[in-house]
Amino acid sequence: MVTADTHIIIWNALKPDLLSSKAREFIDRANGTEGIIVCEISLWEIAMLMQKQRIEIDVSYLEFINLIKASNNLIMRGISPEIAELSTNLPPEINQDPADRLICATSIITNTELVTADKNLLKSPLVRTIW
């Protein structure tokens, strides 16, 4: 089981060649076993990216999400009180983006590795990352 950052979900669906070989291996393994944790805040981020046309897809947002859900073994995670608290107490060098902080906190709370290409998260000793 791994936690996936938002861009990893998008890349896995649309441009898997952007994933590192190690990230691809861990995503594939998690897909075939216990699953990939997706923070529900990532759903909002994807919706915003589509609305702002920062990613363009030939289907509606709901169709896109349903396709991702149908083709992957996803475990959707909401914001628990523990995740909320940890996300607000992470050091500023993690990232100031609330979504990134929630995703990072989710990875820590669930004791899973975070698949990400985010440089701040990769440098942090607080979260185990895969890239």
C-alpha positions in Angstrom: 0.0 0.0 0.0 1.2 3.5 -0.9 -0.2 7.0 -0.8 -0.3 8.9 -4.1 0.3 12.6 -4.5 -2.2 14.3 -6.8 0.1 14.7 -9.7 1.0 10.9 -9.5 -2.7 10.1 -9.9 -2.9 12.3 -13.0 0.3 11.1 -14.5 -0.6 7.5 -13.9 -3.9 8.0 -15.8 -2.7 10.3 -18.6 1.1 10.3 -18.9 2.5 7.2 -17.2 5.8 7.9 -19.0 6.3 10.8 -16.6 6.6 8.4 -13.6 10.0 7.2 -12.6 10.5 3.5 -12.9 10.5 3.1 -9.2 7.3 5.0 -8.8 5.7 2.9 -11.6 6.8 -0.3 -9.8 5.3 0.8 -6.5 2.1 2.0 -8.0 1.7 -1.3 -10.0 2.5 -3.4 -6.9 0.0 -1.4 -4.7 -2.6 -1.7 -7.5 -2.3 -5.5 -7.4 -2.3 -5.9 -3.7 -3.5 -3.7 -0.8 -4.3 -0.6 -2.9 -3.3 3.0 -3.4 -4.4 5.6 -0.8 -5.9 8.7 -2.5 -6.6 11.7 -0.3 -10.0 13.1 -1.0 -8.4 16.6 -1.3 -6.8 15.2 -4.5 -10.3 14.9 -6.0 -10.8 18.6 -5.4 -7.3 19.5 -6.8 -8.0 17.5 -10.0 -11.4 19.3 -10.4 -9.7 22.7 -10.0 -7.0 21.8 -12.5 -9.6 20.8 -15.0 -11.8 23.8 -14.3 -8.8 26.1 -14.8 -7.8 24.1 -17.9 -4.4 23.3 -16.5 -5.1 19.7 -17.6 -7.3 19.1 -20.5 -9.2 15.8 -20.9 -11.8 14.9 -23.4 -14.3 13.7 -20.8 -16.0 15.4 -17.9 -14.5 15.5 -14.5 -16.8 12.8 -13.1 -16.1 10.5 -16.1 -12.4 11.0 -15.6 -12.6 10.2 -11.8 -14.8 7.2 -12.5 -12.3 5.9 -15.1 -9.5 6.3 -12.6 -11.5 4.5 -9.9 -12.5 1.7 -12.3 -8.9 1.0 -13.4 -7.2 1.2 -10.1 -7.4 -0.3 -6.6 -8.0 3.0 -4.8 -8.6 3.6 -1.1 -10.2 7.0 -0.6 -9.1 8.8 2.6 -10.8 11.8 4.1 -9.4 14.2 6.6 -9.5 12.6 10.0 -8.9 14.7 13.1 -5.4 13.2 13.4 -4.6 14.1 9.8 -5.9 17.6 10.2 -3.9 18.2 13.4 -0.6 16.8 11.9 -1.0 18.8 8.7 -1.1 22.0 10.7 1.9 21.0 12.8 4.2 20.0 10.0 7.2 22.3 9.6 7.0 25.1 6.9 9.7 23.5 4.8 7.3 20.6 3.9 5.2 23.0 1.8 2.6 25.7 2.5 0.1 24.3 0.2 -2.8 22.9 2.3 -3.5 20.0 0.0 0.2 18.9 0.0 0.3 19.1 3.8 -2.9 17.0 4.1 -1.4 14.4 1.6 1.8 14.3 3.5 0.0 14.0 6.9 -2.1 11.2 5.4 1.0 9.3 4.4 2.5 9.7 7.9 -0.7 8.7 9.7 -1.3 5.7 7.6 2.4 4.7 7.8 2.7 4.4 4.0 5.2 5.6 1.6 4.3 8.7 -0.4 4.7 8.4 -4.2 5.6 11.9 -5.3 8.0 14.0 -7.4 7.5 17.0 -5.1 11.0 18.2 -4.2 10.1 19.6 -0.8 8.5 16.3 0.2 11.3 14.2 -1.2 13.8 16.2 0.9 11.8 15.9 4.1 12.9 13.3 6.7 9.4 13.3 8.1 7.8 11.3 5.3 8.9 8.2 3.5 8.9 9.0 -0.2 9.2 7.1 -3.4 10.4 8.6 -6.6 
